[in-house]
Amino acid sequence: MRDLARSWHEAGTEAELRRRTGSQDDLVYTRVQDDEYYTVGELTLGGITVRDGHGAILTALEDQLGVRASCEELITRALDRDQDHAAWGRSAIVLAHRREQETWTAAETLRADADPSRRLFGAELMRLFELFADSHEEEFSVLAVDALTDWSAEETDSAVLAEVLHGLGSYSGPRAEAALLAHVGHHDAGVRRAVAAGLGTSLDSTYLSEEAREALLALMSDSDTDVRIAACLSVGAVGNGDFALTDAMAALLHHPERRVQLVAVYGLALHNDERCVEGADRLGQPRPGFRNEEAGYLDAAWRYQWRRNDN
């Protein structure tokens, strides 16, 4: 299996497909979901359909077989694709689980690269170093937070900056919060989404600094829908019953988009605010095709209702 994946990867999916079919016709290319987080390309030619995830398959098989590909090779496999591709994601995950100096040095080298795509991969590596840490005191977690905090003040590419800020979102600390707050008014919606998703992180689930509170109130009225959603989810997770925050979430119950209304219902339920019940009733049952996603938000309102009635 490993050798077959390697042969497809090294030949290139299109080239190998043409070799096997003998066809020089135009191929049909689409992007399809590979798993919950990543996508792959799907190529059809001469009645045969294949997907271009062989690099990801090769990386996964090597990991299971205990075959250690070099940092350089895994980085090359990732950068052969884009950030949403399974080959990128699998390489990043395998490398980030190597808690060792060689991999950390590779991430630092990528940070200094002139190519934004290489910096983007370095930022994701650092984010995963922090995310996979057993504790915030672990060596590579500390290194990652320090590096990402400094990096956030220097990065000029919006996509890279957003990834850097996402890396600070799971870390509770004043330096990380200050780095996020510095970009509340950034021109790029992706950066503001990263800020909204990262603010409010704390070991104390009811604590929110005044600066973060004001920023989240502003972000819940952002012009970008996804920024509003991220801010509402962060506010919901705080769960401290702050009236200004709950009123801001309640205002989103009347947003024209259903997905915004859903997160508002969810956030209000986490704050034990009875307005979540009316909001959930208006939304009704989860829609076909979105059942799992919507049920998770609506269930919170129904659980609140049960708690209220039991009392």
C-alpha positions in Angstrom: 0.0 0.0 0.0 2.8 2.4 0.9 4.7 1.7 -2.4 1.5 2.1 -4.4 0.8 5.5 -2.7 4.4 6.6 -3.3 4.3 5.7 -7.0 1.1 7.7 -7.6 2.5 10.6 -5.5 5.8 10.7 -7.3 4.4 10.4 -10.8 1.6 12.9 -10.1 -2.1 12.0 -10.2 -2.8 13.5 -13.6 0.3 12.0 -15.2 -0.4 8.6 -13.8 -4.0 8.7 -14.8 -3.1 9.6 -18.3 -0.5 6.8 -18.4 -3.1 4.3 -17.3 -5.9 5.4 -19.6 -3.7 6.4 -22.6 -6.1 9.4 -23.0 -5.1 12.9 -23.9 -8.6 14.2 -23.5 -9.5 17.0 -21.2 -10.0 15.7 -17.7 -12.7 16.7 -15.2 -11.5 18.1 -12.0 -13.5 18.8 -8.9 -12.7 19.4 -5.2 -14.4 17.0 -2.8 -14.4 16.5 1.0 -11.9 14.0 2.2 -12.8 14.0 5.9 -14.2 16.5 8.4 -11.5 19.0 8.0 -9.7 18.5 4.7 -10.4 18.2 0.9 -8.8 16.6 -2.0 -9.0 16.9 -5.8 -11.0 14.4 -7.8 -10.0 13.7 -11.4 -12.0 11.9 -14.0 -10.5 10.7 -17.4 -11.3 7.9 -19.7 -14.0 6.5 -17.5 -11.7 6.3 -14.4 -12.0 8.6 -11.4 -9.2 9.0 -8.9 -8.4 11.4 -6.1 -5.1 13.3 -5.6 -4.6 12.5 -1.9 -1.7 10.1 -2.4 0.7 12.3 -0.6 -1.6 12.3 2.5 -2.1 8.5 2.2 1.7 8.0 2.0 2.3 10.2 5.0 -0.4 8.4 7.1 0.9 4.9 6.1 4.5 5.8 6.9 3.4 7.1 10.3 1.6 3.8 11.0 4.5 1.7 9.8 7.1 3.6 11.8 8.8 4.9 8.6 10.3 8.3 9.4 10.2 10.7 6.5 12.4 13.8 6.9 11.1 17.2 7.8 12.0 18.5 4.4 10.1 15.8 2.6 6.9 16.2 4.7 7.1 20.0 4.2 7.5 19.5 0.4 4.4 17.2 0.3 2.4 19.8 2.2 3.5 22.7 0.1 2.7 20.8 -3.1 -1.0 21.5 -2.1 -2.9 24.2 -0.4 -3.9 24.5 3.3 -7.3 22.8 2.9 -5.8 19.8 1.2 -5.4 16.5 3.1 -1.7 16.3 2.1 -1.0 19.6 3.9 -3.0 18.7 7.0 -1.5 15.2 7.4 2.1 16.4 7.1 1.4 19.2 9.6 -0.1 16.8 12.1 2.7 14.2 11.8 5.4 16.9 12.2 3.7 18.6 15.1 3.5 15.3 17.0 7.3 15.1 16.8 8.1 17.0 20.0 11.8 17.6 19.1 14.2 20.3 18.3 14.6 19.4 14.6 10.9 20.0 13.9 10.8 23.2 15.9 13.8 24.5 14.0 12.1 23.8 10.8 9.0 25.8 11.9 11.2 28.7 12.9 13.0 28.6 9.5 9.6 28.6 7.7 8.6 31.7 9.8 11.4 33.7 8.2 10.7 32.6 4.7 9.8 35.2 2.0 7.1 32.9 0.6 3.8 33.5 2.4 2.7 29.8 1.7 5.8 28.6 3.6 5.2 31.0 6.4 1.6 29.8 6.5 2.7 26.2 7.0 5.2 27.3 9.7 2.4 29.1 11.5 0.2 26.0 11.4 3.0 23.9 12.8 3.5 26.3 15.7 -0.3 26.4 16.3 -0.3 22.6 16.4 2.7 22.5 18.7 0.7 24.5 21.2 -2.6 22.6 20.6 -1.1 19.1 21.0 0.8 20.0 24.2 0.0 18.2 27.4 0.1 21.4 29.3 0.8 25.1 28.7 4.1 24.6 30.7 5.4 22.1 28.2 8.6 23.3 26.5 7.3 23.5 23.0 4.0 25.0 24.0 6.0 27.9 25.7 8.2 28.3 22.7 5.2 28.3 20.3 3.2 30.9 22.3 6.3 33.2 22.6 7.1 32.9 18.9 3.5 33.4 17.8 3.0 36.4 20.0 6.1 38.1 18.6 5.1 37.0 15.0 1.7 38.5 15.3 3.2 42.0 15.5 5.3 41.5 12.4 3.3 39.5 9.9 1.9 41.4 6.8 0.1 38.6 5.0 -3.5 38.4 6.2 -3.9 34.6 5.8 -0.6 34.0 7.7 -1.6 36.5 10.4 -5.0 34.8 10.9 -3.2 31.4 11.4 -0.8 33.0 13.8 -3.6 34.4 15.8 -5.5 31.1 15.7 -2.4 29.6 17.4 -2.9 31.9 20.3 -6.6 31.1 20.7 -6.2 28.0 23.0 -3.7 29.7 25.3 -4.8 31.7 28.3 -2.5 34.5 29.1 -2.3 38.3 29.0 0.4 38.5 26.3 -1.7 36.3 24.0 -4.8 38.3 24.7 -2.9 41.6 24.0 -1.7 40.2 20.7 -5.3 39.3 19.7 -6.7 42.7 20.8 -4.1 44.5 18.6 -6.0 43.2 15.5 -9.6 43.7 16.5 -10.0 46.3 13.7 -8.0 44.6 11.1 -9.2 45.1 7.5 -9.3 41.4 6.7 -12.4 39.4 8.0 -10.3 36.2 8.4 -8.0 38.0 10.9 -11.0 39.4 12.8 -12.5 35.9 12.9 -9.3 34.6 14.5 -9.4 37.4 17.0 -13.1 36.7 17.8 -12.4 33.0 18.2 -9.4 33.5 20.4 -10.7 36.1 22.9 -12.1 35.0 26.2 -9.9 31.9 26.5 -9.2 31.4 30.2 -8.8 28.6 32.7 -11.7 30.3 34.6 -14.7 29.8 32.3 -16.5 32.8 33.8 -13.7 35.4 33.5 -13.4 37.9 30.7 -11.2 41.0 30.9 -12.8 44.3 30.3 -10.7 44.8 27.1 -11.8 41.4 25.7 -15.4 42.1 26.7 -15.5 45.4 24.8 -13.8 43.8 21.8 -16.3 40.9 21.6 -19.3 43.3 21.9 -17.9 45.1 18.9 -17.2 41.9 17.0 -20.7 40.6 17.6 -21.9 43.4 15.4 -19.2 43.0 12.8 -20.1 43.4 9.1 -18.9 39.9 8.4 -21.3 37.1 9.3 -18.5 34.6 10.3 -16.9 37.1 12.6 -20.2 37.6 14.4 -20.6 33.8 14.7 -17.1 33.4 16.1 -17.6 36.2 18.6 -21.0 34.8 19.7 -19.4 31.4 20.3 -16.6 32.9 22.4 -19.1 34.9 24.5 -21.3 31.8 24.9 -18.3 29.9 26.2 -17.6 32.5 28.9 -21.0 31.8 30.5 -20.8 34.6 33.1 -24.3 36.0 32.6 -23.1 39.5 31.8 -26.3 41.4 30.7 -24.5 43.4 28.0 -23.2 40.2 26.4 -26.4 38.3 26.7 -28.4 41.3 25.2 -25.9 41.4 22.3 -26.5 37.7 21.7 -30.2 38.1 22.0 -30.1 40.7 19.3 -28.6 38.1 16.9 -31.7 36.0 17.3 -33.2 38.4 14.7 -30.3 38.2 12.3 -31.4 37.3 8.7 -29.1 34.2 8.6 -30.3 31.0 10.3 -26.7 30.0 11.2 -26.3 33.2 13.2 -29.6 32.7 15.0 -28.4 29.1 15.9 -25.2 30.2 17.6 -27.2 33.0 19.4 -29.6 30.3 20.8 -26.6 28.2 21.8 -24.8 31.1 23.5 -27.9 32.2 25.4 -28.5 28.7 26.6 -25.0 28.5 28.0 -25.7 31.7 29.9 -29.0 30.3 31.2 -30.9 33.0 29.4 -34.6 32.1 28.8 -34.6 33.9 25.5 -32.9 30.9 24.0 -36.2 28.9 24.2 -38.2 31.4 22.1 -35.3 31.5 19.6 -35.1 27.7 19.4 -38.9 27.5 19.0 -38.8 29.9 16.0 -36.1 27.9 14.4 -37.9 24.6 14.8 -36.4 21.3 14.1 -32.9 20.9 12.5 -33.0 21.0 8.7 -32.4 17.8 6.6 -28.8 17.8 5.6 -27.7 20.0 8.5 -29.2 17.8 11.3 -26.0 17.0 13.3 -24.7 20.6 13.2 -28.0 22.3 14.0 -29.0 19.8 16.7 -25.9 20.6 18.7 -26.9 24.2 19.0 -30.7 23.6 19.5 -30.1 20.8 22.1 -28.5 23.4 24.4 -31.7 25.4 24.5 -33.8 22.3 25.1 -31.4 21.2 27.9 -31.8 24.6 29.5 -35.6 24.3 29.3 -35.4 20.9 31.1 -33.2 22.4 33.8 -35.5 25.4 34.3 -38.6 23.2 34.5 -37.0 20.8 37.0 -36.3 23.7 39.2 
